[in-house]
């Protein structure tokens, strides 16, 4: 049987992941619409190939070789439609740059995702991780997620409430992991101002009653100051989640470290600042071989070149061990590791 024209072999993905880890995809397919996604899934199923879905590669750790089929859903459209009252429903294809989406919404005066500016990656990956920053998460505005199910080849729509969204977590990382390909999502934004300024670093950078563009610009400036451009210094963004501990554990820690940033959660637990913990251990700017901790942001691990996944994992484990030995707090990696066997 003749292979589809869309199918490539031995595709180099070293520049398709922002950590710049060396990786070769055994087979590669770039889909421009849902029908092409479904065709790729049928081909993978028929041949019993492992499947890897790759977006912007910003929150992913790749092995040296990806067996099976690597699929990139490049669905590029954005639409705006009136919602109830002052709300606007924004539908976006999985292949749209997340920051381009935020920029387009700010330009139209739509509130809701301005605090999520400059988060790298594509829109299709946003629900998987339930992306969040500066007191705002995707779950605050998400209406639904549309996907093609690998098991039946059909397109389905899942309401936000059924997506199991939590802190850097969703059903797409658990029950539906490797089972679906997200093609589209919808957000409910608003024309009415409702600035989210709960994080002190942001409140300090804007006026008392900031406008939408002022907040957007401040977020962009803060992120550019703290986070290296992966095109210049490869990185996967925040490498560790901010740990969430019990209120009693947080109280014990703040007795020893009164300056420790703490953020009470609705369930009574307390979120700690992972970057502060790492920095307090004296690790900010630490380098070992091909990898290091960024000199301005301790949450970001950077790749100076020549390293691989095994070296990165060993380096990150050493950081987590130092934090646990000092504070008794366990750090959990944020980027998803793709294994050769289950890719």
Buried (B, 14 or more C-beta within 10 A) or exposed (E): EEEEEBBBEEBEBEEBBBBBBBBBBBBBBBBBBBEBBBBBBEBBBEEEBBBBBBBBBBBBBBBEBBBBBBBBBBBBEBEBEEBEEEBBBBBBBBBBBBBBBBBBBBEEBBBBBBBBBBBBBBBBBBBBBBBBBBEBBBBBBBBBBBBBBBEEEEBEEBEBEEBBBEBBBBBBBEEBEBEBBBBBBBBBBBBEEEBBBEBEEBBEBBEEEBBBEBBBBBBBEBBEEBBBEBEEBBBBBBBBBBBBBEBEBBEBBBEEBEEBBBBEEEEEBBBBBBBBBBBBBEBBEBEEEBBBBBEEBBBBBBBEEEBBBEBBBEBBEEBBEBBBEBBEBEBEBBBBBBBBEEB
